[in-house]
Amino acid sequence: MKDLDTPMQLGAVELRDRLASGALSALDLVEACLARIAAREPEIGAWAWIDPDYAREQARRLDAHRVSGRALGPLHGLPVGLKDVIDTARIPTENGCALDAGRVPARDAFVVERLRAAGALILGKTVTTELAFLHPGKTRNPHNPAHTPGGSSSGSAAAVADAMVPLAIGTQTGGSVIRPAAFCGVTGYKPTFGAIPRRGVQMQSHTLDTLGVFATDPLGAALVAEALFGFDETDPATAPAPPPRLLDTARGAPPLPPVFAFVKPPGWDRADAETHAAFAELTAALGEQAFEVALPPAFDTAATQRARINMAEMARYHYRYVRDGLNRLGPETRDALEEGARIPARDYLAALDWPKVLNAGLDEIFTRCDAILCPAAPGPAPEGLGATGDPIFNGLWTLCGTPAVTVPVLTAGNGLPMGVQLVGPRGDDARLLRTAHWLYGWAGA
């Protein structure tokens, strides 16, 4: 969607390098973003909040910092869009929900603090589905506005795809990063569970919620994610660890051509014929670098177990919405909250055991490959704006806590993008991003 002659035709890493050298000013880049938004936002609807004067003020401050000769952060001058479930101090964070209209947090979320410390520029808040679940927001797919952009991180994916912003942040509980990235034709990266702290992010499921990033290519995803990895004592999913070297690893040449294990995940019969054909051609083109493997039978129940965890924990965290105005929520959200309240404790507790079982099966597969290869969605973005698409090929990996990335290397017959999803072992995010970068270049994307 980059049809304007602007700096937005460049990837995030090249933009970062030009900003650092002074070849491009933060203000010029912001003006390019704002011009694109002014031209396209009425049709796409990617933004929940944006203040051009605030964006320009940040840009001028960052430009002054650069000419002062002081050290620059790794994201110096790069504009970033934030899904509107991520708290921003003195900036509205309304969670896509009428019951949160006018909510303005007093403190930045952990990831916002990290972005600011790295020199990033907060361009605005991107549209989320209601409470980051399934009830759609106003966003449309930039490739064809009659089609869904996916969800729940709909605005983040669409804003990057339409060259409104080079980077954006989202969240995933089922398929809310990978699916919209695939539908909108950008790179979406969901790290290993617990890699990025969630303080200040609306909680839906403490067992599943994972922050993720959007960029035009895998290197851009590695660049921004590296600044966000960390430990926060308020998030028990995180742990102290050395800082990752995601970008350096991702852009390095693999020691050997990567090997892919092609799997047909549960729900394969829900994928359209074009997806079946595309993956047959892709694996054939990869030749000896790809082999097909079947997931163990235990994976057939993964979607049910993930849904139980999601619904039960959602009913807990969103109880105040039930108490204060259930009838003001969309039908998808209401149904999920009511379903979650009915799940027996024994079923919820039993479902919590499943990630360990499933990962035991994955560990054996990962001894034979660099990454699992599978579709990011059952097909291209469906027509219509009343739903966000089927997350059947995403929730499995969210339940397992494995890192996943979708790479925009396929195109459907109707011209809409189709994502190739790669999945790696837990904690091996850098290698997965390197494999994704290799595939992106191999496919000529």
JOTAGI-V573130 format. One record per backbone hydrogen bond with DSSP energy under -1.0 kcal/mol. NH is the residue of the N-H (numbers start at 1). CO is the residue of the C=O. Records with the same first field share a line. If there is no record, write none. Layout:
NH=CO + CO
This chain:
3=1
6=4
9=6
10=7
15=11
16=12
17=13
18=14
19=15
20=16
21=17
22=18
23=18
24=18
29=25
30=26
31=27
32=28
33=29
34=30
35=31
36=32
37=33
38=34
39=35
40=36
41=37
43=40
44=40
45=41
48=125
49=125
55=51
56=52
57=53
58=54
59=55
60=56
61=57
62=58
63=59
64=60
65=61
66=62
67=63
69=66
75=118
76=73
77=119
78=75
80=121
81=167
82=124
83=169
84=126
85=83
86=83
87=200
90=105
91=88
93=103
95=84
97=94
100=97
101=98
103=100
109=87
110=199
113=109
114=110
115=111
116=112
117=113
118=114
119=116
120=115
121=78
123=80
125=49
126=82
127=46
129=152
130=135
131=95
132=129
133=130
140=44
141=147
147=144
148=382
153=176
154=152
155=127
157=153
158=154
159=155
160=156
161=157
162=158
163=160
164=159
165=159
168=214
169=81
170=212
172=210
179=175
181=177
182=178
183=179
184=180
185=181
186=181
187=215
188=406
189=213
190=404
193=401
195=192
201=198
202=85
209=205
210=172
212=170
213=189
214=168
215=187
221=217
222=218
223=219
224=220
225=221
226=222
228=225
229=225
230=195
235=232
238=235
249=245
250=246
251=247
252=249
260=289
261=371
262=291
263=373
268=265
270=267
271=268
272=378
276=272
277=273
278=274
279=275
280=276
281=277
282=278
283=279
284=280
285=281
286=282
289=286
290=287
291=260
293=262
299=296
300=297
301=298
302=299
305=301
306=302
307=303
308=304
309=305
310=306
311=307
312=308
313=309
314=310
315=311
316=312
317=313
318=314
319=316
321=318
322=318
323=319
324=320
325=321
328=325
329=326
334=330
335=331
336=332
337=333
338=334
339=335
340=336
341=337
342=339
348=344
349=345
350=346
351=347
352=348
353=350
354=351
357=353
358=354
359=355
360=356
361=357
362=358
363=359
365=361
366=362
368=365
370=259
371=259
372=423
373=261
374=421
376=419
384=146
394=391
395=391
398=394
399=395
400=396
401=397
402=397
404=190
405=422
406=188
407=420
409=407
410=418
412=416
415=412
418=410
420=407
421=374
422=405
423=372
424=403
428=425
432=428
433=429
434=430
435=431
436=432
437=433
438=434
439=435
440=436
441=437
442=438
443=439
444=441
445=440
